Amino acid sequence: MRLEEMVPISILLITGSFVTPDAYASIVDGVTGQEIEIRALHLPTVGVSPRQGRDGRPPTMYDDAAFIAQEVDRLADQGKHVILIAHSYGGVPTSQSIQGRSISDRQRKGQRGGIVRVGYMTALVPEIGHSALDVLAEVPPEGQTQMETDENGWMLHSDPAASAKICLSSLPLEESEPLIRELAKHSGVSFTNSLTYAGYRDVPVSYLLCTADLCVPPAAQRKGIDMIERVSGTKVKVTEVACDHGVNHTSPGEVVAWIMSVAAEAQS
């Protein structure tokens, strides 16, 4: 029996910083091809087009969390079981957004549907009171990308070639640098916003640990996993792959296989 015949599942893919949903098209297509509903979200903190921000004041991480929560509510109200897949920075607003939206929390309120599992994909997962910037501060200097911030508070990768060598280290530079130049600007303030709700305590957690990641190194990923297990009291389902940070570009097949395994775990 196919997963979608067992229960109405919907997956929301929460992108990393600077990244628009089109960068995950091969993953969305791969999962959709297996007849599972999935959609990549365009976070408010991510600009609208390559090397551009948005009009007005840069949104916060909390704005991202509210946006994710709104999408979860829409699906859950249809009775769907929702899986959140979060990449990189997306791990922070995803964790924040889960409050009151787990399937058990919604059932207690007499509501249908809800979040049944969260999958972190080489993601930033801070403890309450800490931010994305706090996690990245522990990354060795050689793994820190160079940024410039414009007068409105929007950040941009200032050295695309250097960023490519860090974020897409498994690709030759002639392939990776153009991908970095396709990135939008990202809200600077969002990296400083502290987590106020640890949603990873409320639902089962899977983690795709990328052992070749230079941007969020394995040690930082494992620290996040250990923290989740400590505060939640439950084991994280960890899958290790020898991939870099931009796994959506460099290893989409492995990501699709992992997402399908997360969906299967949500049914068990």
N, C-alpha and C positions, 0 to 999 in steps of 0.2 A: 504493500500500500504506500502510495506517495505521501510525503509530509503534508501537502496541501489538502489531501483528502481526509487527514486525521483531525486537523484543527485549522481554522483560518489564521495563518501566520502572516505577519508583515514585518519586514526588516527596514529599519531606518539606518542609513550609513551617514555618520557624522564625520565630516572631513577634518583634515588637519588645518593649521593656520595657513593663510595665503592661498589656499587651494579652492578652486571652484569645482562644482560637481562633475563637470565634463572630464576631469582628470581621473575619474573613477568609472568611466563608461565601460571599459572592458570587464570590470568586476560586476557592475550592474547587469550587463548583457549576459555574463556567464551564469549568474544566479538566476536571472529571469529565464534563461534557457532551460533551467531545471524546474521551471514552473513554480518558483517561489517569488512572491511579491517583494520587491526591494526598491528603495528610492534613496538617492544621495541628496542631502540637504545643502542649500547654499546659506551658510551661516551669516547673520547680520554683520559680524566683525570682519568678514572677508569682502574685499572690494568687488566691483561689478565686472571688471575686465582686466586683462594683463597690465600690471604695473600701475593700476588705478585704484583709488579708494571709493568712497561714497560721499555724497553731499552731506553736509551737516557734521555734527559732533560724532566722533567714533563711538560705536556701541561698546558695551561692556560684556564681560563673560556672562553676566547675569542676563543680559539681553539674549545671548545665544541660548542659555538654559531655558528661558521662557519660550523661545521659538521652538526648541526641541519638545518642550512639554506640551505646547499647543498641538504639534503634530502627533504626539503620542495620544493625547486626549481624543483627537479626531478619529484615530484608528481604533482605540480602545472602546469608544462609544459605539462602534460598529460590531463589538464583540470580538475583535481580533486580539490574538496574542502577539505582543510586540517584542521584537529583539532589537536592541541597540548595538550597533557596531561602531566603535569610535577609534579614529586614527589620530595619533600624535596629540596636538593641543586639544582635539575634540574630546579627549578623555575627561577634561576638566568640566566643561559645561554639561557633558553627558551625565557625569556623576551628580552634579548639582540638580539636574532636571528630574531625577527619578522620584523625588520626594512625593509621597502620596499616590504614586502611579504604578507601584508593583501590583501584580494581579491579586495578591493577598490583601493589600491595602484597599483596593477598589472593591473586592468582594465584601469586605467588612462594612463598606458604605452602601452595599446593595447595588453596585455598578458592575457592568460586564467588562470583560477584556482587561488588558493591562500589560505591563512589562513582565516578561517571563525569564529573561536572561539578558546580560550585557556582555559583549565581547570587546576587549581592549586590544588594539592592534598597534604594537610598539608605541604605546600611548603614555601621556603624562597623567599620572594618577596621584594627586597630592592628598595628604591628610587634611582634616578640617583645620582651618586657620592658615593654610598654606596655598600658594598660587602656582601657576605654570612657571613663572619666573624663578620661584624658589627651587623647583625641581631642576630646571635648566642650569641654575647657578652651580650645581654640583658636577656638571659636565666638564671634562678637561678642556683646556683652552683650544686644543687642536680640533675639538668637535663643535666649537661655537661658531655659528655663522655671523657674518658682519651685516649689521643693519644700519639704515639711516631713517630718521623720523622727520616727516615734513612738518610744516608750521601748523597743520591741523591735527597732528597726533597720529597720522597713519604711517606705519612702518613698511619698509621695502628692503629686499635683499640688495645691498649696495655693490656686492661683488659676485655676480652670477656664476662666474667660473669657480670661485672658491666655494660657494655654496653647493654647486653641483658635485664637487669632489667629496663633500661631506654627506649630502643628502642622497645622492644617487651614485655612490662610490663604485657600484658594480658595472656601470655603463661607461663607455668611452666618452671623453669630454665633448666630442662633436655631437653626441646624442643627448648628453645630460644638460649641457649649458642652455640649449634652446628651451628645454622643459622648465628650467628655473626662470628664464625670461618670460615665460607664459604665466608666471604666478602673479596674482593680484597683490595689492597692498593689504595690510592687516592692521586692525585696531591695536595701538600700542597699550592702551590702558587695560585691555582684556588680559594681558599677561600678568598684570599686578593684582587682579581681583582674587581674593582668597575664597577658597571653598567653604561654604557654610553648611552644606548638607552632604553627607557621605552615602550616596545612593548605593554604593557597592556593598553596603551592609544589608540591603533589602532584597536582593535578587542573586541567584547563582551567577558566578563570574567565570568567563573563559578569557584566556590571554594568548595572543600570538606573539611570542618572544622572538625578535629578530636578532640573531647572534652576530650579524655583520654590520649592525647599525652603528654609525659613528656619531650621529646627531643625538639620539637617545640611546646611549650605550647599554649593553646587556646588564651592567651593574645597576644602572638607574632603573631599568625595567624590573629587575629582580627585587630591588628595594621596594618598588611599588607593589609587586605581588606579595612580598612578605608583609607589608603593611596591611593590605587588604585582608589577608588571612588572620592577622593579629586582631584587627578591630572587628571583623565579622565573625570570627570563630569558625569559619568554614574554609575548605580547601579550594584553591583556584585551579581550574582545568587548564594546564599550560601545554601549549604546543610550540616546540622550538623549530625554527627554520633558519637556514643560513642565508638570510636576506638583509639588504640594507634598509635605510629608513623609508625611501620612496617605493615601498613594496607594491603600491598600486600600479606603478609604471614597470618595475623590474621583474616582478613575479606574480602577475595577476592570477595565473592558474593556481598557484599555491594558496593565494588569498581566497579564491572561490571555493577551493576544496575545504579550507578551514571554516569559512562561513557556513557551508553545508553541514559540517560536523557540529558547529554551534547550534544550528537549527535542529539537528538530530538530538543533541543533548537536551534541548528545550522540550522535547517530546518524551524523554525517558522519565 
